[in-house]
Amino acid sequence: MAEVGRQDRLALRRARELLDAEERARAAAFHRPRDRDAYVVAHASLRGVLSRLLGVPADALPLVREPCAGCGGPHGRPALRTSGVHFSLSHSGDLVMVALAPTPVGVDVEGLATAQAVLGAQSALHAAEADELARLPAHERPAAFTRTWVRKEAYLKGLGTGLVRDPALDYVGTGPLPAAPAPEWTLRDVLVPAGYAAAVALRTR
């Protein structure tokens, strides 16, 4: 077990070395080591995927931050300065999701919401989604809410607004098949291990 621990620490150190100064500062801001390590692994994984695609060393990728959709500051979503490749990143628990596309794309993965979280987030749902959720048996609501939430997050990431845009504005549905929030967007659920939900949104026109 000690050897595995050393290997994990070495892998984390190597992953951290791929990050730029801003990413390292963001990682250091996490209070819980588990969250900090997840951030490091997720962003190093993204750099690894982009490196293979573009033929650029992972630690030399020209990543920038787009302007924030809320205040215009330089802390919006990460993007490539050049290349025409759009990407999105999400991580939760032990899962990391990366999506690459020639048009704007967003992904989100989340652990299953608790019943308390579902009750506390009703205002984030479209009115039709809230009605759908209310008609479900109580034991089905956490899963339905979680798949609805990841659909919303994926779409809002694809738009580039994040939660600056009110998630209640867009209908994505709570059922087994997502509803496209806009004609030029495709929304799909992603198969992930039990206990999680995930979705990807892609602008098709």
C-alpha positions in Angstrom: 0.0 0.0 0.0 2.9 2.4 0.8 4.3 1.8 -2.7 0.9 2.6 -4.3 0.8 5.8 -2.3 4.2 6.8 -3.6 3.2 6.1 -7.1 0.1 8.3 -6.6 2.1 11.1 -5.2 4.5 10.9 -8.1 1.7 10.9 -10.7 0.1 13.9 -9.0 3.5 15.8 -9.0 3.9 15.1 -12.7 0.4 16.2 -13.4 0.9 19.4 -11.4 4.0 20.2 -13.5 1.9 20.3 -16.6 -0.3 23.1 -15.3 0.4 26.8 -15.7 0.7 29.3 -12.9 -3.0 30.2 -12.9 -4.1 26.6 -12.8 -1.7 25.9 -9.9 -3.1 28.9 -8.0 -6.6 27.7 -8.5 -5.7 24.2 -7.4 -4.0 25.6 -4.2 -7.2 27.5 -3.4 -9.1 24.2 -2.7 -9.4 23.5 1.1 -9.8 19.7 0.8 -6.9 17.7 -0.6 -9.3 15.4 -2.5 -10.8 18.4 -4.4 -7.4 19.8 -5.1 -6.1 16.6 -6.4 -9.2 16.1 -8.6 -8.7 19.5 -10.1 -5.0 18.8 -10.9 -5.8 15.4 -12.5 -8.7 16.8 -14.5 -6.7 19.7 -15.9 -3.6 17.7 -16.6 -5.9 15.1 -18.4 -7.3 17.9 -20.6 -3.8 19.1 -21.4 -2.8 15.6 -22.3 -5.8 15.1 -24.7 -5.2 18.5 -26.4 -1.5 17.8 -26.6 -2.1 14.6 -28.6 -4.6 16.3 -30.9 -2.5 19.4 -31.6 1.0 18.0 -31.4 2.0 20.6 -28.8 3.7 19.7 -25.5 1.0 19.6 -22.8 2.8 22.2 -20.7 3.1 24.6 -23.6 -0.5 24.7 -24.8 -1.7 28.3 -25.5 -4.6 28.2 -23.0 -6.3 31.4 -22.1 -9.3 32.5 -20.0 -12.2 34.0 -21.9 -13.9 37.1 -20.5 -16.4 36.3 -17.7 -20.0 36.3 -18.9 -21.0 38.2 -15.8 -18.4 40.9 -15.2 -16.1 40.7 -18.2 -13.1 39.9 -16.1 -10.3 37.5 -17.3 -11.7 34.5 -15.4 -14.2 32.9 -17.8 -14.0 29.4 -19.2 -10.6 28.2 -20.5 -10.0 28.2 -24.3 -7.2 27.8 -26.8 -5.8 31.0 -28.2 -5.7 29.5 -31.7 -6.5 26.2 -33.5 -10.3 26.4 -33.8 -10.7 23.5 -31.4 -13.4 24.0 -28.7 -13.3 22.0 -25.5 -15.1 21.5 -22.2 -14.0 19.9 -19.0 -15.9 18.5 -16.0 -14.9 16.4 -13.0 -16.8 14.9 -10.0 -15.6 12.3 -7.6 -13.4 9.9 -9.5 -14.6 10.8 -12.9 -13.2 13.3 -15.4 -14.9 14.2 -18.7 -13.3 16.0 -21.6 -15.1 16.9 -24.8 -13.5 18.3 -28.0 -15.3 19.6 -31.0 -15.0 22.0 -34.0 -17.9 24.1 -32.6 -18.8 25.2 -29.0 -19.3 22.2 -26.7 -20.1 21.7 -23.0 -19.9 18.7 -20.7 -20.9 18.1 -17.1 -20.7 15.2 -14.7 -22.1 15.2 -11.2 -22.7 12.7 -8.4 -26.2 11.8 -7.6 -28.0 14.6 -5.8 -29.4 14.1 -2.3 -33.1 14.5 -1.6 -32.3 17.6 0.4 -30.3 19.1 -2.5 -33.3 18.5 -4.8 -35.6 20.4 -2.5 -33.2 23.3 -2.2 -32.7 23.7 -6.0 -36.3 23.9 -7.2 -35.8 27.5 -8.3 -33.1 26.4 -10.8 -35.6 24.3 -12.7 -37.8 25.4 -15.6 -41.5 25.5 -14.6 -42.3 22.5 -16.7 -39.3 20.5 -15.3 -40.5 21.3 -11.7 -43.9 19.9 -12.6 -42.4 16.8 -14.1 -40.3 16.3 -11.0 -43.2 16.8 -8.7 -45.2 14.0 -10.4 -42.4 11.4 -9.9 -42.3 9.1 -6.8 -40.0 10.6 -4.2 -37.3 7.9 -4.6 -37.0 8.7 -8.4 -36.5 12.5 -8.0 -32.8 12.6 -7.1 -31.8 10.7 -10.3 -34.2 12.8 -12.4 -33.0 16.0 -10.9 -29.3 15.1 -11.4 -29.7 14.2 -15.1 -31.7 17.5 -15.6 -28.9 19.5 -13.8 -26.0 18.1 -15.8 -27.9 18.8 -19.0 -28.4 22.4 -18.0 -24.7 22.8 -16.9 -23.5 21.2 -20.2 -25.6 23.6 -22.2 -24.6 26.7 -20.2 -21.0 25.7 -20.5 -21.4 25.4 -24.2 -23.0 28.8 -24.4 -20.0 30.2 -22.4 -22.2 31.8 -19.7 -22.1 29.2 -17.0 -24.5 29.9 -14.2 -24.5 33.6 -15.0 -27.5 32.7 -17.1 -30.4 31.6 -15.0 -30.7 27.8 -15.5 -34.5 28.0 -15.0 -34.8 29.8 -18.4 -34.0 26.7 -20.4 -36.1 23.5 -20.7 -34.0 20.3 -21.0 -36.4 17.8 -19.5 -36.3 15.4 -16.6 -37.1 12.2 -18.4 -34.8 9.6 -20.0 -34.3 11.6 -23.2 -33.1 15.2 -23.0 -34.9 18.0 -24.8 -32.8 20.4 -27.0 -32.8 23.8 -25.3 -32.4 25.6 -28.6 -32.7 24.6 -32.3 -29.0 25.0 -33.0 -28.0 22.8 -30.1 -27.8 19.0 -29.6 -28.0 17.6 -26.1 -27.2 14.0 -25.1 -26.8 12.1 -21.9 -23.5 10.3 -21.5 -23.3 6.8 -20.0 -21.4 6.9 -16.8 -21.0 4.5 -13.7 -23.9 4.2 -11.3 -24.1 7.1 -8.8 -23.3 9.7 -11.5 -25.1 11.5 -14.3 -23.4 13.3 -17.3 -24.4 15.1 -20.4 -22.8 16.8 -23.4 -24.2 19.8 -25.4 -22.9 20.6 -28.9 -23.8 23.6 -31.1 -24.6 22.0 -34.5 -25.3 25.2 -36.5 
